[in-house]
Amino acid sequence: MTNTRRLVEHKTLTVDNEELVVMTLFEKGVNKEKAKKIVPYSKKHAVLIDRGSKVEFAK
């Protein structure tokens, strides 16, 4: 699956105690284990599939 990208999401609080959602989109070829090493506090992982002119979420 070389045409896939991983999307990782986690939440944190700002200094004003407001919720901040951080989303990181990784390069093609990064698997879940690599993403967890880079962003160890991530909770949600999704896979995006590049289908030419459009990108879809994997089901």
DSSP file (Angstrom, degrees, kcal/mol; ACC not computed):
  #  RESIDUE AA STRUCTURE BP1 BP2  ACC     N-H-->O    O-->H-N    N-H-->O    O-->H-N    TCO  KAPPA ALPHA  PHI   PSI    X-CA   Y-CA   Z-CA
    1    1 A M    >         0   0    0      0, 0.0     3,-0.8     0, 0.0    28,-0.3   0.000 360.0 360.0 360.0  72.2    0.0    0.0    0.0
    2    2 A T  T 3   +     0   0    0      1,-0.2    26,-0.0    26,-0.1     0, 0.0   0.632 360.0  63.8 -82.4 -12.9    2.4    2.7   -1.1
    3    3 A N  T 3  S+     0   0    0     25,-0.1    47,-2.9    26,-0.1     2,-0.3   0.058  85.5  99.0 -98.8  26.8   -0.4    5.1   -2.1
    4    4 A T  E <   -A   49   0A   0     -3,-0.8    25,-1.4    45,-0.2     2,-0.3  -0.827  50.7-165.0-112.5 152.1   -1.7    5.4    1.5
    5    5 A R  E     -A   48   0A   0     43,-2.5    43,-3.5    -2,-0.3     2,-0.4  -0.965  18.2-127.6-131.2 150.1   -1.1    8.1    4.1
    6    6 A R  E     -A   47   0A   0     21,-0.5    20,-2.9    -2,-0.3     2,-0.5  -0.839  14.4-160.5-103.5 134.7   -1.8    8.0    7.9
    7    7 A L  E     -AB  46  25A   0     39,-2.7    39,-2.6    -2,-0.4     2,-0.4  -0.966  10.7-169.5-113.8 124.9   -3.8   10.7    9.6
    8    8 A V  E     -AB  45  24A   0     16,-2.7    16,-2.8    -2,-0.5     2,-0.4  -0.935   1.3-168.9-120.2 137.4   -3.3   10.9   13.4
    9    9 A E  E     +AB  44  23A   0     35,-2.4    35,-1.9    -2,-0.4    34,-1.8  -0.977  12.0 160.9-128.3 138.3   -5.4   13.0   15.8
   10   10 A H  E     - B   0  22A   0     12,-2.2    12,-3.2    -2,-0.4     2,-0.3  -0.976  25.2-133.2-147.4 163.1   -5.0   13.9   19.5
   11   11 A K  E     + B   0  21A   0     -2,-0.3     2,-0.3    10,-0.2    10,-0.2  -0.871  24.1 166.4-119.2 149.4   -6.4   16.6   21.8
   12   12 A T  E     - B   0  20A   0      8,-2.4     8,-3.4    -2,-0.3     2,-0.4  -0.921  32.8-107.1-148.6 171.7   -4.7   18.9   24.3
   13   13 A L  E     - B   0  19A   0     -2,-0.3     6,-0.2     6,-0.2     2,-0.1  -0.863  25.5-136.1-107.5 141.9   -5.6   22.0   26.3
   14   14 A T    >   -     0   0    0      4,-2.6     3,-1.9    -2,-0.4     6,-0.0  -0.270  38.9 -93.8 -81.2 176.8   -4.3   25.4   25.6
   15   15 A V  T 3  S+     0   0    0      1,-0.3    -1,-0.1     2,-0.1    -2,-0.0   0.720 130.0  55.7 -65.8 -19.1   -3.0   27.7   28.4
   16   16 A D  T 3  S-     0   0    0      2,-0.1    -1,-0.3     3,-0.0     3,-0.1   0.219 121.4-109.8 -94.1  13.4   -6.5   29.2   28.5
   17   17 A N  S <  S+     0   0    0     -3,-1.9     2,-0.4     1,-0.2    -2,-0.1   0.784  72.0 142.5  60.8  31.4   -8.0   25.7   29.1
   18   18 A E        -     0   0    0      1,-0.0    -4,-2.6     0, 0.0     2,-0.3  -0.816  57.1-108.5 -98.0 143.3   -9.5   25.6   25.7
   19   19 A E  E     -B   13   0A   0     -2,-0.4     2,-0.4    -6,-0.2    -6,-0.2  -0.517  33.2-165.9 -74.2 134.5   -9.5   22.2   23.9
   20   20 A L  E     -B   12   0A   0     -8,-3.4    -8,-2.4    -2,-0.3     2,-0.6  -0.986   8.0-151.8-122.6 127.5   -7.2   22.1   20.9
   21   21 A V  E     -B   11   0A   0     -2,-0.4     2,-0.5   -10,-0.2   -10,-0.2  -0.887  10.9-162.2-101.2 124.3   -7.4   19.3   18.3
   22   22 A V  E     -B   10   0A   0    -12,-3.2   -12,-2.2    -2,-0.6     2,-0.5  -0.925   6.0-172.4-110.2 124.0   -4.1   18.5   16.6
   23   23 A M  E     -B    9   0A   0     -2,-0.5     2,-0.5   -14,-0.2   -14,-0.2  -0.967   2.5-166.9-118.9 130.7   -4.1   16.5   13.4
   24   24 A T  E     -B    8   0A   0    -16,-2.8   -16,-2.7    -2,-0.5     2,-0.6  -0.970   5.5-160.1-119.7 126.2   -0.9   15.2   11.7
   25   25 A L  E     -B    7   0A   0     -2,-0.5   -18,-0.2   -18,-0.2     2,-0.1  -0.927  17.7-152.3-106.9 116.9   -0.9   13.9    8.2
   26   26 A F        -     0   0    0    -20,-2.9     3,-0.1    -2,-0.6   -20,-0.1  -0.421  21.2 -94.8 -88.7 161.9    2.1   11.7    7.5
   27   27 A E    >   -     0   0    0      1,-0.2     3,-1.4   -22,-0.1   -21,-0.5  -0.155  57.5 -75.6 -64.0 164.9    4.0   11.1    4.3
   28   28 A K  T 3  S+     0   0    0      1,-0.2   -23,-0.2   -23,-0.1    -1,-0.2  -0.383 116.9  29.9 -61.9 140.3    3.1    8.1    2.1
   29   29 A G  T 3  S+     0   0    0    -25,-1.4     2,-0.5   -28,-0.3    -1,-0.2   0.323  78.7 131.2  94.3  -7.8    4.5    4.8    3.5
   30   30 A V    <   -     0   0    0     -3,-1.4    -1,-0.3   -26,-0.2    -4,-0.1  -0.694  43.7-154.5 -80.8 122.9    4.4    5.6    7.2
   31   31 A N     >  -     0   0    0     -2,-0.5     4,-2.2    -3,-0.1     5,-0.2  -0.329  30.3 -95.6 -91.2 177.4    2.7    2.7    9.0
   32   32 A K  H  > S+     0   0    0      1,-0.2     4,-2.3     2,-0.2     5,-0.2   0.869 122.1  53.8 -62.8 -39.1    0.9    2.8   12.4
   33   33 A E  H  > S+     0   0    0      2,-0.2     4,-1.6     1,-0.2    -1,-0.2   0.908 110.5  46.2 -64.1 -42.1    3.9    1.7   14.4
   34   34 A K  H  > S+     0   0    0      2,-0.2     4,-1.9     1,-0.2    -1,-0.2   0.911 111.9  51.6 -65.4 -41.9    6.1    4.5   13.0
   35   35 A A  H  X S+     0   0    0     -4,-2.2     4,-2.9     1,-0.2    -2,-0.2   0.891 108.0  52.1 -62.8 -39.6    3.3    7.1   13.6
   36   36 A K  H  < S+     0   0    0     -4,-2.3    -1,-0.2     1,-0.2    -2,-0.2   0.844 108.2  51.6 -66.6 -32.9    3.0    6.0   17.2
   37   37 A K  H  < S+     0   0    0     -4,-1.6    -1,-0.2    -5,-0.2    -2,-0.2   0.878 115.1  41.9 -68.8 -36.9    6.7    6.4   17.7
   38   38 A I  H  < S+     0   0    0     -4,-1.9    -2,-0.2     1,-0.3    -1,-0.2   0.901 132.3  22.6 -76.5 -42.0    6.6    9.9   16.3
   39   39 A V  S >< S+     0   0    0     -4,-2.9     3,-1.5    -5,-0.2    -1,-0.3  -0.737  71.8 172.2-124.9  79.8    3.4   11.0   18.1
   40   40 A P  T 3  S+     0   0    0      0, 0.0    -1,-0.1     0, 0.0    -4,-0.1   0.704  74.3  57.0 -67.6 -20.0    3.1    8.6   21.1
   41   41 A Y  T 3  S+     0   0    0    -31,-0.0     2,-0.1     2,-0.0    -5,-0.1   0.245  77.9 124.7 -96.0  14.0    0.1   10.4   22.7
   42   42 A S    <   -     0   0    0     -3,-1.5   -32,-0.2    -6,-0.2     3,-0.1  -0.467  35.4-177.5 -74.1 145.9   -2.1   10.0   19.6
   43   43 A K        +     0   0    0    -34,-1.8     2,-0.5     1,-0.2   -33,-0.2   0.738  62.8  51.1-112.2 -37.7   -5.5    8.4   20.1
   44   44 A K  E     -A    9   0A   0    -35,-1.9   -35,-2.4     2,-0.0     2,-0.4  -0.905  59.0-175.5-113.8 132.1   -7.1    8.2   16.7
   45   45 A H  E     +A    8   0A   0     -2,-0.5     2,-0.3   -37,-0.2   -37,-0.2  -0.982   5.2 175.9-124.4 135.3   -5.5    6.8   13.6
   46   46 A A  E     -A    7   0A   0    -39,-2.6   -39,-2.7    -2,-0.4     2,-0.5  -0.939  21.7-135.3-133.8 158.2   -7.0    6.8   10.1
   47   47 A V  E     -A    6   0A   0     -2,-0.3    11,-3.1    11,-0.3     2,-0.4  -0.963  13.2-158.6-117.7 130.1   -5.7    5.7    6.7
   48   48 A L  E     -AC   5  57A   0    -43,-3.5   -43,-2.5    -2,-0.5     2,-0.5  -0.890   7.0-151.2-106.8 137.7   -6.2    7.8    3.6
   49   49 A I  E     -AC   4  56A   0      7,-3.5     7,-2.5    -2,-0.4     2,-0.7  -0.938   9.6-139.2-113.1 125.5   -6.0    6.2    0.1
   50   50 A D  E     + C   0  55A   0    -47,-2.9     2,-0.3    -2,-0.5     5,-0.2  -0.734  21.5 179.1 -83.3 115.9   -4.8    8.3   -2.8
   51   51 A R  E >   - C   0  54A   0      3,-3.0     2,-0.9    -2,-0.7     3,-0.8  -0.514  54.5 -88.3-116.8  61.9   -7.0    7.4   -5.8
   52   52 A G  T 3  S+     0   0    0     -2,-0.3    -1,-0.1     1,-0.2     0, 0.0  -0.610 114.1  11.4  76.8-106.6   -5.5    9.6   -8.5
   53   53 A S  T 3  S+     0   0    0     -2,-0.9     2,-0.3    -3,-0.1    -1,-0.2   0.504 129.5  47.5 -87.7  -3.9   -7.3   13.0   -8.4
   54   54 A K  E <   -C   51   0A   0     -3,-0.8    -3,-3.0     2,-0.0     2,-0.4  -0.942  66.9-140.9-137.0 160.1   -9.1   12.3   -5.0
   55   55 A V  E     -C   50   0A   0     -2,-0.3     2,-0.3    -5,-0.2    -5,-0.2  -0.969  21.6-172.0-120.8 133.0   -8.2   11.0   -1.6
   56   56 A E  E     -C   49   0A   0     -7,-2.5    -7,-3.5    -2,-0.4     2,-0.3  -0.899  27.1-110.7-125.7 153.1  -10.6    8.7    0.4
   57   57 A F  E     -C   48   0A   0     -2,-0.3    -9,-0.2    -9,-0.2     2,-0.2  -0.623  37.7-119.0 -75.5 138.4  -10.7    7.4    4.0
   58   58 A A              0   0    0    -11,-3.1   -11,-0.3    -2,-0.3    -1,-0.1  -0.550 360.0 360.0 -76.0 144.9  -10.0    3.6    4.2
   59   59 A K              0   0    0     -2,-0.2    -1,-0.1     0, 0.0    -2,-0.0   0.396 360.0 360.0-109.2 360.0  -12.9    1.6    5.6
